[in-house]
Amino acid sequence: MSYINTTNINSWFIIANPTSGNRNFSKLWKEIQQLLKNKNLDYSFAFTQFSKHEIALVQNAIKIGFRNIISVGGDGTLHHVVNGIMTQRYVKTSDITISVIPLGTGNDWVKTYNIPISIKEAIEIIYKKNIITQDIGVLKTVNTVTYFNNVAGLGYDGYVVSKLKSLKKFGGISYLIAGFYGMLFYKKSNFKIIINNKIIETDCLMTVFGICKYSGGGMRFTENIATSSGLLNITIVKNFTFLDLIIHLPKLYSGKIVNHKKVSTYKTNEITIIPKNSKPFIQADGELIGAGNVHVTIIKKAIQFVIR
């Protein structure tokens, strides 16, 4: 029988990625600790030591009684925390609450909820603990099952993510650099897309599955989002050319790209994509997870999040 410390239930467990972003983590961590102390917030913590370490850390925290998790880092840290919660078997996932102190490069998930890139303001939000229960996506490939809390996709955006690792030293502009690289070198694929029993076959730059608004360092490929509706926001960007992308670059950030004649949008709780002539990269919350065929579903109101 596992030992559950009931004193942990109202405390926070912090999972911090000391390599997130390009800032002085040691200095930031001291600031975080002081601000938490000022708010009399009780917490324990652990630092990640290797890729996906968040999954084991959050599972162990839940096992010993923690129900409130603070993710300190970027979208990747939050993604792995979510996957740790979704794959544990100790409690219902909706019994767990996540807060975020954003220290990453893109910080896309927090943008939907207007959570500021300020440690002091983020901790004020944690202190007030305004909670919503958000949907979580489930992305299945031939070999893996991955959960996502923000935006996932197949094609161009996956290719961009594959190039990001070597560019993150440039900070937020790294997404733009990787995006331009992708415009030059990514080759469109022919996709067979199945939505609501409708089959679409088209040359496709990318297909995006969104729960929230932003990805790729602030780009918007989803519209009219409702993060607890039980529906994925699907955006299919068809036969875009390099010139199309250059001309419409501002629309990628304003969200108006969804109105382009070569873009189609749908809402569904399930989608299957079968690339016909290649195995394009798949990304989830800015993390590269595989390539090839993908089946995506959604779990309604799966995890609680603290928002502004």
N, C-alpha and C positions, 0 to 999 in steps of 0.2 A: 504494500500500500504506500502510495506517495504521500509525503507530508506537505500539507498546505498551510501556510502561515496566514491566518485570517487578518493579521495586522497589515498585510501587504495590499489588501483589497482596495483601500482608499489611497494608497501611496502611488507614486509614479515610478515606472521603470524607464530609465533613459538609455536608448541605444544610440551611440554617437559614432559617426564615421570620421576619424581624424584626418582623412585624406580628401574630404569633400571640398570642392572649390579650390581656390588658390590663396587662401588667407591663412594667417597665423593661428592655427587651431589652439595652441596652448594658451594664447592670450584670450581668445574667444571663450574657451572653456572656463577660464577664471571668471569672466564676465557673466557667463550663464549661471555658474554656481552662486555668485554673489546675488544676482537678481532673484534666483529661486529662494535663497535664504531670506531676502527682503520680503518676499511674499509668504514666508512660512510654509512653503510647499515641501512636503516630505517626499524623498526620492532615494532610489538606489540607481546605480548606473553600470554600464559596461561599454568598452570601446571595441569596435570591430577590428579584427586582426588579419582577415583574409576575405576574399570575394565570397559573398553570400553568407557571411558569418552571422548576419542579422537574423537569418531564419532560425538557427539553433539558439541564439540568444533570446529571441522572443518566445520561442516554444518553452524554454526552460523557465523564463520569467512567469509565464502563464501557469506552468506546472506547480510552481511554489506559491501561487496565489495572486500575482499581480493581474490587474484588469485594466490598468491605465498605462499606456505606452507613449513615450515621447521619442519621436524620430528626429535626431539631430544630424542633418546632412542634406543631400540633394534628393532629386527624384528617384535615383537608383536606390538610395538607402531606404526611402519610404516604400518603394516597390518590394524590396526584400522583406521588410517588416510585414507588409500586407501578406506576402506569400507564407511567412512564418505563421501568421494568425490563421490563414485559410487552410493550412495543412496540419495544424495541431488538432488533437482530439480530446482535449480536457474540458472545454466549455463551448457553448454556442459562440460562433464568431461575432454575432451581434451583441454579445456581452462585453466585448472588448472595445475600448475607446483609444483612439490615436490622436495625439497632437503633434505638430511639426514646428521645429525651429529650423528655418531654411538657411542652409549654408552652402548649397550646391552651385553648379554652373548655370543650369537652366531654370530651376525652381518653377516648373510649369504647373504642377498641381495646385500650389498655393494661389496662383493668379486667379483661378476660377472663383475662389472664396475671398479674394482681396486681403489675404494674409500678407502683411508687409515684410520686406526683407530687412527687418530690424529685430535684433535679439530682444531688446526691451519690450517692444510692442508685441512680439510673438509670445513672450512670457505673460504679458498682461492678458492676452487672449486665453492662454492656458488657465490662468487664475480665474477668469470669469466663467470658463467651461460651458460655452454655448455649444450644444451638441446637435448634430444632424446624423441620420443613418443613411449611408450612401451605398449604391449598387457597386458590385465588383464584377469585372469581366473574367471569363474563363476561356483561355486560348489553348486549343489542343492541336499539336502537330503529331507526326508519326511516332515520335519518341518521347514527347514531353507534355505535361500539363502545367501551364503557367497562369497565374492570376494577375490582373492589372486593375489599377484604381483610377487611371487617367485616360490615356490614349494609346492604342496599339495600331500597328499597320503592317502592310506587306508591299514591298516594291521599293520605290525611290526612297521613302523615309527610312526603311530598313537599311538600305545602302548607305545613306547619310550617317546613321548610327554606327555602322561598321567602320566608318572613317574617323569618328569623333575621338576615339581614345587617344590617338596621337596628337590631337589638336586642342585638348581641353586646357592646356597651359595658356591658351590665348583668352580664357574666360568665356563670357557670354557670346562674344563674336565668333567663337569656334563653330557654332551651329551654322552661322552664315557662310563661313569658309567651307565647311563640309557640304553645305547646300549647293554652293557654286561648283564645287568639285563634282558633285553628283549630277548637276545639270550637264556637265561636259562629257561625263564618262558612263553614266548609267544608261543601259539599254532597256527600253520598254519591253514588257512581256505580254503575251496573250493570256488573259485570265478567263476561266469559266467561273462565274459567280452565281451562287444559288441563294436567293433571298425570298422568303415567304413563298416557296414553291415556284418562284419565277427564276428562269435561267437567263443570265446575261453573258454573252461571249464578246469580248472586246479587247483591243490593244489598250493596255493600261499602264499609266505611269505609277500609280499606287492606289491602294484601297485602304482607307483609314476607318478604325472602329473606335468611337469616342464615347466616354462617359462624361468627361469634363471638357472644357473649352480649348485649352492650349497645349501645344507640344512643340518640340524643336526650337526651344528658346523663345517662345512667344508667338509662334504661328498659330493660326486658327483654321482648322479644317472642318469643324463641326458647328452646327447651328441649332438654335432653340433647344439647348440642352436642359434636361431635368435629371439631376443626378440620382434620384431615387424613383424613377418612373418604371424601371424594369425593362427599358428599351435601350439598345445601342444606337448611336447616331452614326450612320454609315455614309462615307463620302468616297465616291469613285472618281478619280481624276483620270480621264481617258487619254487620248492621243495628244497630250501636250508636247509641244516642241521646246527647244532651248529658248527660242525667241518668245514664245508664250510665257515662259517662266520669268524671263527678264522683264517683259512689259508689265506683267501682272504681279511683280514682287510685292508692292505695297498691299495688294489685296490678300496676300498670304497672311499678313499680320492684322489686317482689319476684319477678316472673316468674310469679306465680300467675294472671295474666290468661289464660294459655293454657288454664286449666281452665274458663273461662266457657262457658256453653252457646251463646253467639253467636260463639265462636272455634273454629276448626278448625286442626289442625296436620298437616303431612305432611313426609316426607323424600323427596327426589328429586334426580336430577342434571340435571333439565331442567324448565322451566315456561314457559308462554306465557300472557300476559294481554292480552285485547282489551277495552278499555272500550267499552261499547255506546252511551252517550249523552253522553259528554264526553271531554276529553283531560286527565286528571289528571296532576299533576306526578310526575316520577320522581326519586328521590334515590339516591345511592350514597355511603356513608361520610359522610353529612352534606353532600354537594355536590350541587347541583341540576344535572341533566344533560339534561333534556328533558321531554316530555309525550307521552301517547298509548300506543300498543301497545308491548309489551316482550317479548323472549325472553331467558331467563336460563339459562345453563349453568355448569359448574364445571370447573376444571382442578385435578386432584388433585396435592397436594404440589408447588406451583409455585414458591414462594420460601422461602428460609430466613429465620427470624426469631430474634433473640436474646431469650430470655425469662428470667424469674426461676427 
